[in-house]
Amino acid sequence: MEMTVHVILSMATLFLMDRACAVPVQYSVMLDAGSSSTKLRVYSWPERSSTSSTLHITEKYFLRIKPPLSSFQENLELLPEYLLNLTSLAQSQVPYYSHNKTHIYLLATAGIRFLKEEKAKSLMDTVRRVLSDKRNHNFKYTERSVRILSGEEEGVFAWITANYHNGFFSSNRSLSKAVGVLEMGGGSTQITFVPDGPLLAHMFSLRIAGKIYNLYSHSYLNFGKDYMDRRIKEYLIQQNPSAKTILNPCSLENDNYNYDNGDTTVIFRGSSSPSECLSIISNFLRHSYDTCYPKPCAIGSIYQPSIGSDIFYATASFAFIAADLNATDATGRLDIVKLNQTAHDYCSKTIEEAYSVYRVPSAYGSSTCMMALYITELLTFSYGFPVNTDRIFSFQKVNGKSLDWPFGAVVYEAELMARDYPCGPIPLETNAAAGQSPTALLELLILLCFSTLCAFV
């Protein structure tokens, strides 16, 4: 009889939790406000039974919209129409009955981080005013819905994405099997991983599927692809303050162009000199031994623990450059020695020869030269990878899925909001021992379920 009571109550619990507590499918709308565009993504996932289980999130819609959000900094009155177009598109991709349960996010990255503070504040305040107004859409808006991401958050979200797509969270793998992530954008570069030893600074803690992970994450502003190119040009101008024409060793010969420098225009001429270019880059990456604390340091006086024995995924510009110069094998494994040798060969050619041999379009010819030299130096001299390492894989996708950070951001936000089912388990053995009847227990179960459910509606 006692077993029968337990079976009946268990079945009733499952029935009530399925019907009263679970939402069959959840959605999230993500507006990734980047430096060149805003990318609209809509994600969906089935409700899970517990926060200790893994979310199974899929991207069901993607659209890139230009111009970028930052282009409205001088024309804020045009921004509402831009945003309402995005929310209208998003609403068409989410079932109407789920709109008021669907969180909307606009997360901005380096494109907004590099604006002057007052410009960025005015821009984001306008976004908040539009997206928080319920007359404009039916999605769920909170204080976390609109913000400028730190570079560290961007790195952590990319780490979540990479480890979700390679199956780490849905398996019982040891912590040593988590992959680190190296990311290179236009404005900044990030490194994120789980250290093997003690973590003395730059720790980012998060919870995924009921487990806590303590990550090292650091973002280097002004060390992204575009800003490194700009810094090299500005350095050359400082070294040649009165020159109208300047040789750029990081640009290929016959690649000549004008560069606006305040009130004057400088003509840069490529000189195809990889050793001189590398000397400039190394100067930007040098360690500051006197001010390095805690030790060891990567760039300047920025602490970084040892990279240990983790596998790393190198994404974004890392992957583009490695592919352009054929520096990876069939599995995507990056060969730093080959990348270094190829970079020096490539950077010694004219822009026409580079295209003829490597088929890199002329528009990216000189940038590929500079980046190949920069990446080699960054990975070895700064981050501490051995030049013959076999632990870096250069990927844009894993198992057919993009390694972009927005997926990880949705996972992170969903985990922050997650709670176990409101209808928690009742200690049936204790209640039965107290002599309560099955009917009373069932009535109590129903009462608890529905009263708790009401608190969530």
N, C-alpha and C positions, 0 to 999 in steps of 0.2 A: 504494500500500500504506500509506504514512504517513497519507494522508487517511482511509483506511478505519479505521486504528487510532484516529485521533482521533474519528471518528464513533461507533465502537463504545464507546470510553471515555466520550464525552459522554453517550451514551444510558444507559450503565451508571450514570454519576454521577447523572443525573436520576432514574433508577429507584430507586437506593438512597436518595437524599435524600427522595424522595416517600414511600417505604415505611418507611424507618428513622428519618429525622430529623424529618419534619413531623408535627404534631398537627393534624388536619383543622379543628377548631374549638376556640377557647379561650374561657373564661368568666371573669367577675369579678363578685363580689358587693360592692355598695356600700351601706352604711348611713349615710345623711346625717342626722346628729343635729342638727337645727335647733332654733330657739327655741320653736317651737309644735308640732312633731311630729318623728318619725323617718321618713324616706322610704327604703324598700327598693327598690333598683334592681338588676337583673341584666342584665349586658351580655355580648354574645358577638361574636366576630370570627373570620374564617378566618385560619389561620397565613399569614404573609407569607414571602416567599423571602429577604428581606434587610431589615436595619434602615434601609436607604436608601429603602425603599418605604413608602407610607402605609398605616396600619392602617385597616380598614373596619369600624368598630365600630357595632353597633346595640343599642338598649335593647330587650330582649325581655320585661321584666317591671317593673312599677312598682306600689307600694302605699304609701299614707300611713298611719302608725300613730300614734295618740294614746294617752296623753299623751306629751310630749317627755321625752327622757332626763333633763333637768335636774330634772324633778318628783320624781325618786327620791333627791335629795340627802339627804333626811332619813329615807329608808326604803330603805337599800341592800339589805336582805334580800329585797326584792321585785324587785330588778333582774334576777337570774338568770332568773326565769320570763319576764320581758319579752323578754330577749335570746334565750332559747331558742325562743320563739315565732317570732322573726324568722329565726333560722337554720334552723328547721324549714321555714318557708315558702320560704326561699331554696333549700334542698336539693331541694324539690319542683320547682324550675324549672331545675335543672341536671342533665344526665344523670348517673346514678350513677357511671359509669366515669370521669367528669371531676371528681368531687368533690375528690380529693386533688391535682389540678393547678390547682384554682380558688382564686385568692387572695380572701380576705375582708377588707374594710376597714370600720372605723367611724371616720368623720371628723366631728369636732364643730366647730361654728362659734360665732358670737357668743353664742348662748344659754348655752354653757359658759364661754366666755371671760370673761363678766361675773360668774360666780360667784366667791365668795371663794376664794382659792388653796387652802386646805385642803379645802374642799368639792369643788372641781373635781378635786383630786388623788385624794381618796377615791373619787369617782365613777368616774374613768377607771381607777384601779387595779382596781376591781371589774369593770369591763368587760374589762380585760386578763386578769384571772384566769379569767373565764368563757369568753372567746373563745379563749384559748390552751390550754384544756383539751380534748384530742382526744377525750375521752369525750362531749363535747357536740355535736360536728359533725365532718365529715370534710374540711372546707376547709383550705386552706393558710394558716397563720398565721405572720407574721414580725414583727420589731420595728417595722416601719412600719405594721402593720395597724390599730393603735388610736392616735389622737393628736388633739390639738386643733389645728386649722388656724390659722395666722396669717391676718390679714386680707389680707396680700399674697399668700399662697398662693391664697386664695379668688379674688382678682382675677385672678391669673395663670391659674388653671384656667378661669375664665369667658372669658378671652381665647383660650385654646386651643379651647374649645367654639365660640365665635363664628367663629373662623377655620377650624375644621374644617368647620363646616356651610355656610360660604359658598364652600368649595372652594379656599381659599388654599393649603393644604398639598399638595393633589393636582394642582396646576398649576405652571407655571413663572413665576408672577407675580413681579414685583420686590417687594422688601421694602416699598416705599412703598404697596403695595396691601393690606398687612395692616391690619385694622381695629382701632382701639382700643376699649376697653370701659369704660363707666361703669355701675357697679352700686350700687344703693341697697337695703340690707336694713333690718331693724328696729333693729339695734344699730350698724351701721357703714356707711360708703360707701367705695367703692373706685374708683380710676382706674388703668388699665393700658394702656400703648401702647408702640410702638417709636419712640423719639425720632429726629428727623431729624439732630440734631447730637450732640455729646459728652454722655455720661451720667456725671454727677459723684457721684451717690448713689442709693440705693434701686434698685440694679440686680438683676434676677433673670434668671439665665441658664438656658436649657433647650435640649434637643435634641429635634427632631421630624423623623422621617424622614431622619435623617442630617445635618440642618442645625442650626446653632447660632443661637439668637435671644437677644438681650440686651434685656430689657424694663425699662421703668420701671414700678414698681408701688408704690402706697402705699394704705394703708387708714386711714381716720380713724375711730377708735373714738369712740363717743358722738355721732357725726354721722349716724347712721341715723335713719329715720323716727320710731321710737318714742322714742328717746333725745333727739332734738331737741325733740319735744313735751314730754318731761319737763323738759328744761333750761329751756325757756321758762316753764313753770309754776314751777319753783324760782327762777328769776330774778325773777318777779313777786312771789313770796312774800318774797324778800330785800328787794325794794323796798318792800314793805308788811308789815313784820314783825308788827304787832299786829292787822292786819285779819282779820276773819272772812269777809268777802265781798270778792272781788277781781275787777275787770274784766279779761278776757283779750282783747286786741285781735286775737289770732290765731284766736279762736273766733267763730263766727257768732252774731249776736244771736238770743236765745231759746234758745240752747244753754247750759243751766245744769246744773252737775253738782258733786258733792262730790269732794274730792281729799284722800286721807290724807297728812298731813304729820307723820310721827312720832307723837306722842301727841295731836295735834290734827287736826281736819278743817276744811279750807278750802272755801268755796263759790266756785266760779268761774262768772262770768257772761260770756257772749260779748258783745263790743261791736262787732264787725264794723268794725275800723279797720285797713285794710291798710297804711297808711303807718306807724303805730305798730308793727305787727307786723314790718314789714320793717326798722325801726330796731333792734329787738331782735336779729333774725337777723343783720343786718350786723355787730353788735357781736361775735357769736360767730365770724364769718368774717374779721374784720379781720386784716391782715398785721402781723407784728412786724418792722418794718424794722430795728430796732436789733440784733436777734438772728438775722436771716435770713442763714444761711450754709450752703452756698454759695447764690448767687443764681441765678435768681429763686425766690421762694417763693409758695406757694398760700395755705394757711390757716396762720395763725400764723407760725412760723419753719420750716415744712416745705418743703424744696426740691422744685421741680418744673420740669423742662425745658419749653421751649415745646412746645405741642401740635402745632406744625407744620401739615402739610396733610393729615393722616390723616382718613379717615372714622371716625366713632365710632358704636358701638351703645350706646344707653342702655337698660338693662334693669330688670327688677323694678319698684320703686316709681316710677322715672322713667317707665316705659311706662304704668303704671296712671293716673298723674296726667295725662299728656299725652292719653291716650284719654278720660278723664272730661271734660276741658275742650276737646276737639276741636282740639288744638293741632298736629296732624300732617296732612299731605296724604295722598293715596291711596297713596303709596309708603312711608309711615311717616316721612317727613322732618319733623323737629321745627322748628317756627317759634317761636323764642324771643320775638320781638316779640309775636306773637299770644298766647303763653302768658302773658307779662307783663301785657298789656292785659286779657286774660280773667280772670287772677288778681285784679287790682284790682277788676274789676267783680263777680266772684263773691264776693270777700271783703267787699264793701260791702252784701251782701244779708242778710236774715234767713235762718235755716236753712230756713224754709218756702219762701221765695222761691227759694233756691238749688236746692231740689229741684224746684220747679215749672218753672224755666227750664232747668236742666242735668241734671235727673233723677239727681243723685247721692244715693244713699240717706242718710237723716238720720244713720245711725250713722257715716258717713264724711264728713259735710258739713264739719265744722270742720277735720278732718285734711287734707282736700283743699285747703282754703284755705291753711293753714300750709305744706303741702308745695309748692304751686304757687309761692308767693312764695320759699320756700327754694331750690327747684331753679333758678329764674331767677337768683337771686343767686349760687348756688354755681357755675353754669356760666360766668357772665360775670365776676363780680368775683374769684372764687377761681381757677378753672381757666384763665381767660383766653380763652374763646371770644368772638369778636365777637358782638354782639347780633344781627346779621343773618346769622350763619353758616348755611350750607346743608349742613354736614357731619355733623350729628347725626341719626341715625335711631333712633326709639323703637320697639323691638321686644321681644316676648316669645318669638317664634319666627323662625327663618330657614329658608326652604325647608321649612316644616312641622315643624321640629325645635326643641325647647326650647333656650334659651340658658343653662340652669342649669349651675352649676360642676361637679357630679359627673361629667359626661361628660368634661370636661377633666382631672379628677383621674385617671380611669381611663386616659386616653391617657398622661398624664404617668408614672404608675406602670408602665404597660406598656413605655414607652420606657426607663425606668430599668432594668428587668429584661431588656430585649431584648439578644439577641446574634445575630450572623449565624449561619446554619446551621452546626452543629458540623462538618459535612463540607465543609471549605473547598476551594477549587479547587487542584488540583495543577498545577505548571508542566510540562505535558506535553511541550513542546518540549525543555526541558532534559533530561528523563528519556529521551526518545527519542534525543536526540543522544548520550546516554551509552551507548546500545546495549542498553537494557533491553527485554526482549520484551514484547509486548502482554499476555501471560498474567501476567507478573510485575507489570506495572503495574496490571492489574485486581485481582490478589491484594492488592497494596499498598493500592489504593483501598478495597477491602472491609475490610481490616484497620484502616485509619485511621478509616473511617466508624464501624464498630461499636465500636472501642475508645473513640473520642470520645463516641459515643452513650451508652455505659455510664456515662460520667462525668456525664451529664445526667439519668440515671434515678434 
